[in-house]
Amino acid sequence: MRPVSSWGRLSAEPHLVAELSDIATLVSELSGKGPAIPLGMGRSYGDACLNPGGTLLSTARLDRFHSFDPETGRLVCEAGVQLRDIQRFLLPRGWSLPLIPGTQIVSVGGAIANDVHGKNHHRVGSFGHHVRTLTLVRTDGQVVDCGPGVRPDLFAATVGGIGLTGLIATAELQLQPVAGPWLDTEILSYRSLEEFLTLADDSESLWEHTVSWIDCTVGSRSRGIFLRANPAVDQSGKPPLPRRLAVPVTPPLSPFNRLTLPVFNSIYYHLNRHRSRARRRPFDTFLFPLDDIQDWNRLYGPRGFFQYQLVVPRDVGPAALRDILDIIARSGQGSFLAVIKTFGERASAGLLSFPTPGITLSLDFPNRGQNTERLFVELDAVVRSAGGRLYLAKDARMPREVFEAGYPRAPELAKFRDPGMSSGMSRRLMGQ
Ligand SMILES: Cc1cc2nc3c(=O)[nH]c(=O)nc-3n(C[C@H](O)[C@H](O)[C@H](O)COP(=O)(O)OP(=O)(O)OC[C@H]3O[C@@H](n4cnc5c(N)ncnc54)[C@H](O)[C@@H]3O)c2cc1C
């Protein structure tokens, strides 16, 4: 047994970590492992990838590419392959993953099991839309293929199914052609939620990637920085190697507090407000800026941090977001990493997929114990009454009733569950 934390570093409880080594021996490697849950790169913030006192099935060594067809862009690979490795290998050959979340250090299995989304959700939907088939190995020894056209019910339970239907061993992904690694990007500032929504609506038909930073320390008088990008017209030249920084130690106290946050946010807003508006940038520095800072999650101090990501339907979204921003500003527990984005209309592929049409807001909060939980209870009430939901990949604490209200299809998962799979999150939200 050894202590394992997820990205939020909220706990470090003992786990038995089984390093899966070979696709060919998975059936025997999984048998008799008891209540277990797959572990990818541990980039989920809470307990979706944790199983305190039990077994984690680590896929880190299931990292082989099986085949790639340069005619069709179909890639077959093992579930432990990282999205970053797919990009490194295939981008120079003119192909790219259709979407990547805010970090590339994510496994294919983790991307499917949380049905992750990127800054181009309005164009391409979420990860599950680009999976053609996958092979699932269950703890009773069954090996089952599923996809949108083969066992679509099991596929819908597995996409976004947080590892509970079995271990994804391999997947066939549809990639998309890409001209090169450069993006033409633009930065714009806005001074209200209405202005943000207008910018988002105007940008979606013309821009492939859209996302925005929002200053959540000023309440519903919010202001922010809107970023958008398209594949660059000029793809010449090799992007410079990214600057690699690291947070070498965990500071005894988080530098983000009631006094410093408004200052950090204000500096960030004013610096970016005056930056040049149009610029050609490498795709990775635009899409995954935090990947250049190793262990940035240590910055929140020894008690770790929560990420709270919600989505609310578009019609009631602005009113709900105004309430949420006011509650956060009043609490004095604002967030520096606050991101707001609109999701597109495409229905997600999974029973428990997070993206639904509307507006999504994600915020980081240092863990301040009961004070933080009291804030979340207030936020939960707004999300619930707006008919919204919280993202399981980010969650570490939502009460079961908030989950059941946000995910009305959750009971359908029961008949597809692998009885040998159980996580901290499944026990907290589903009772087993
Ligand atoms: C900096 C940062 C930015 C992020 N930005 C975004 C974003 O923009 N959009 C977004 O959607 N998400 C985002 N995330 C969340 C992240 O993309 C997801 O949590 C993703 O699932 C992590 O993948 P992982 O390989 O680390 O999986 P883990 O966190 O290890 O596991 C995630 C879930 O997948 C299951 N799982 C893992 N492998 C398998 C497998 N082989 N078979 C079956 N189940 C499996 C686990 O049991 C667990 O339930 C971000 C995370 C970070 C740290």
The ligand as a Gaussian input file, in Angstrom:
#p B3LYP/6-31G(d) Opt

LIG

0 1
 C       -4.683000      21.382000     -15.666000
 C       -5.897000      20.565000     -16.000000
 C       -6.761000      21.037000     -16.972000
 C       -7.899000      20.290000     -17.308000
 N       -8.725000      20.775000     -18.271000
 C       -9.799000      20.056000     -18.647000
 C      -10.631000      20.495000     -19.711000
 O      -10.399000      21.541000     -20.306000
 N      -11.684000      19.702000     -20.064000
 C      -11.942000      18.525000     -19.447000
 O      -12.901000      17.845000     -19.833000
 N      -11.176000      18.075000     -18.426000
 C      -10.115000      18.816000     -18.028000
 N       -9.303000      18.353000     -17.010000
 C       -9.646000      17.071000     -16.366000
 C       -8.967000      15.876000     -17.061000
 O       -8.998000      16.038000     -18.458000
 C       -9.739000      14.604000     -16.726000
 O       -9.795000      14.438000     -15.344000
 C       -9.136000      13.354000     -17.374000
 O      -10.060000      12.313000     -17.265000
 C       -7.831000      12.953000     -16.707000
 O       -7.300000      11.825000     -17.368000
 P       -6.323000      10.837000     -16.586000
 O       -5.640000       9.979000     -17.580000
 O       -5.476000      11.596000     -15.660000
 O       -7.383000       9.960000     -15.815000
 P       -7.554000       9.750000     -14.235000
 O       -7.758000      11.065000     -13.598000
 O       -6.475000       8.890000     -13.720000
 O       -8.936000       8.951000     -14.233000
 C      -10.117000       9.595000     -14.620000
 C      -11.274000       8.594000     -14.645000
 O      -11.070000       7.718000     -15.735000
 C      -11.057000       6.382000     -15.290000
 N      -10.097000       5.689000     -16.142000
 C       -8.795000       6.008000     -16.363000
 N       -8.265000       5.131000     -17.221000
 C       -9.228000       4.225000     -17.530000
 C       -9.283000       3.067000     -18.341000
 N       -8.226000       2.623000     -19.032000
 N      -10.445000       2.379000     -18.406000
 C      -11.548000       2.798000     -17.734000
 N      -11.546000       3.891000     -16.958000
 C      -10.407000       4.592000     -16.856000
 C      -10.643000       6.450000     -13.836000
 O      -11.099000       5.333000     -13.104000
 C      -11.334000       7.724000     -13.400000
 O      -12.659000       7.482000     -13.084000
 C       -8.171000      19.051000     -16.647000
 C       -7.287000      18.583000     -15.657000
 C       -6.166000      19.334000     -15.332000
 C       -5.227000      18.817000     -14.277000

